[in-house]
Amino acid sequence: MEENRMKVLVNDEDQYSLWPTYLDVPAGWRETEMTGSKEECLAYVKDVWVDMRPRSLRLQMERTTG
């Protein structure tokens, strides 16, 4: 059933979110290649989101540590 399908979104800060497939993607987010059940999407996010720091923070830390 389409109501139970989820998609994985990501924003410019490399933060991930699950979103129902029947809703439009909100501004500031884009779709990844992953669509499936909530459990499948959560497993995908667990595999790919290994550094939860926002991209801007990671870049700032890289600049200060050389």
Backbone as CSV, one residue per row, in Angstrom:
resi,resn,N_x,N_y,N_z,CA_x,CA_y,CA_z,C_x,C_y,C_z
1,MET,0.841,-1.186,0.000,0.000,0.000,0.000,0.882,1.245,0.000
2,GLU,0.573,2.166,-0.862,1.385,3.382,-1.038,1.518,4.177,0.258
3,GLU,0.508,4.179,1.097,0.558,4.949,2.350,1.667,4.479,3.277
4,ASN,2.063,3.227,3.166,3.088,2.671,4.041,4.484,2.772,3.460
5,ARG,4.621,3.244,2.238,5.924,3.360,1.592,6.594,4.670,2.025
6,MET,7.888,4.583,2.221,8.665,5.739,2.635,9.774,5.964,1.625
7,LYS,10.288,7.191,1.608,11.487,7.497,0.845,12.452,8.196,1.780
8,VAL,13.719,8.071,1.462,14.756,8.703,2.270,15.147,10.007,1.591
9,LEU,15.111,11.072,2.366,15.497,12.395,1.886,16.814,12.799,2.537
10,VAL,17.499,13.732,1.887,18.732,14.290,2.434,18.727,15.787,2.133
11,ASN,19.313,16.570,3.044,19.383,18.015,2.805,20.833,18.425,2.530
12,ASP,21.056,19.702,2.352,22.387,20.194,2.013,23.405,20.029,3.136
13,GLU,22.936,19.768,4.328,23.827,19.529,5.469,24.114,18.026,5.652
14,ASP,23.685,17.213,4.681,23.856,15.751,4.722,23.109,15.114,5.895
15,GLN,21.978,15.685,6.243,21.112,15.115,7.268,20.002,14.345,6.565
16,TYR,19.609,13.215,7.114,18.648,12.326,6.476,17.308,12.357,7.186
17,SER,16.266,12.046,6.419,14.917,11.999,6.962,14.098,10.994,6.173
18,LEU,13.157,10.337,6.842,12.197,9.482,6.170,10.960,10.300,5.870
19,TRP,10.367,10.058,4.696,9.235,10.848,4.253,8.256,9.947,3.516
20,PRO,6.977,10.088,3.755,6.000,9.262,3.032,6.070,9.529,1.519
21,THR,5.977,8.475,0.721,6.094,8.626,-0.729,4.951,9.426,-1.332
22,TYR,3.812,9.462,-0.675,2.653,10.153,-1.252,2.671,11.666,-0.997
23,LEU,3.647,12.156,-0.226,3.761,13.592,0.024,4.867,14.192,-0.842
24,ASP,4.694,15.444,-1.216,5.734,16.156,-1.953,6.950,16.364,-1.065
25,VAL,8.105,16.357,-1.682,9.352,16.594,-0.952,9.389,18.061,-0.517
26,PRO,9.631,18.314,0.771,9.655,19.707,1.250,10.874,20.469,0.728
27,ALA,10.738,21.768,0.690,11.831,22.635,0.248,13.077,22.378,1.094
28,GLY,14.220,22.372,0.448,15.481,22.172,1.153,15.899,20.717,1.252
29,TRP,15.079,19.812,0.767,15.369,18.382,0.821,15.342,17.818,-0.588
30,ARG,16.063,16.722,-0.790,16.028,16.014,-2.076,15.955,14.517,-1.811
31,GLU,15.438,13.804,-2.773,15.288,12.358,-2.631,16.621,11.645,-2.858
32,THR,16.815,10.557,-2.133,17.912,9.637,-2.412,17.326,8.542,-3.297
33,GLU,18.105,7.523,-3.569,17.611,6.409,-4.373,16.772,5.421,-3.567
34,MET,16.680,5.616,-2.254,16.025,4.633,-1.393,14.543,4.909,-1.194
35,THR,13.737,3.911,-1.505,12.307,3.899,-1.227,11.965,2.503,-0.748
36,GLY,11.127,2.396,0.271,10.745,1.083,0.774,9.908,1.205,2.029
37,SER,9.893,0.136,2.786,9.187,0.155,4.060,9.956,1.031,5.037
38,LYS,9.322,1.384,6.133,10.001,2.191,7.146,11.253,1.480,7.643
39,GLU,11.148,0.183,7.869,12.281,-0.588,8.378,13.427,-0.615,7.372
40,GLU,13.105,-0.784,6.081,14.139,-0.791,5.046,14.825,0.566,4.957
41,CYS,14.042,1.620,5.024,14.603,2.970,4.946,15.466,3.281,6.162
42,LEU,15.030,2.864,7.335,15.837,3.084,8.541,17.164,2.336,8.454
43,ALA,17.146,1.119,7.926,18.377,0.345,7.765,19.315,1.048,6.787
44,TYR,18.777,1.593,5.710,19.580,2.344,4.746,20.233,3.556,5.412
45,VAL,19.442,4.330,6.153,19.967,5.520,6.829,21.063,5.119,7.818
46,LYS,20.847,4.044,8.526,21.858,3.582,9.487,23.181,3.265,8.794
47,ASP,23.104,2.729,7.576,24.313,2.384,6.826,25.019,3.602,6.241
48,VAL,24.261,4.592,5.780,24.888,5.704,5.065,25.160,6.935,5.919
49,TRP,24.424,7.126,7.009,24.601,8.328,7.834,25.519,7.988,8.997
50,VAL,26.793,7.889,8.686,27.755,7.443,9.697,28.345,8.591,10.508
51,ASP,28.249,9.807,9.991,28.729,10.983,10.712,27.566,11.970,10.807
52,MET,26.982,12.083,11.966,25.770,12.871,12.128,26.026,14.376,12.255
53,ARG,27.263,14.770,12.240,27.537,16.211,12.288,27.076,16.843,10.973
54,PRO,26.463,18.014,11.042,26.087,18.706,9.807,27.320,18.973,8.945
55,ARG,27.127,18.995,7.644,28.228,19.213,6.700,29.008,20.487,7.032
56,SER,28.308,21.572,7.352,28.994,22.837,7.638,29.923,22.705,8.845
57,LEU,29.520,21.971,9.853,30.369,21.757,11.023,31.575,20.904,10.665
58,ARG,31.367,19.845,9.891,32.495,19.002,9.481,33.523,19.812,8.702
59,LEU,33.046,20.637,7.779,33.971,21.464,6.984,34.721,22.454,7.858
60,GLN,34.026,23.081,8.799,34.663,24.036,9.700,35.734,23.342,10.539
61,MET,35.431,22.156,11.048,36.385,21.424,11.850,37.600,21.002,11.020
62,GLU,37.372,20.627,9.751,38.482,20.261,8.885,39.403,21.450,8.637
63,ARG,38.825,22.637,8.471,39.629,23.843,8.227,40.479,24.201,9.454
64,THR,39.937,23.989,10.641,40.663,24.381,11.856,41.701,23.340,12.265
65,THR,41.546,22.094,11.827,42.507,21.065,12.200,43.515,20.794,11.102
66,GLY,43.341,21.424,9.965,44.337,21.403,8.936,44.263,20.352,7.951
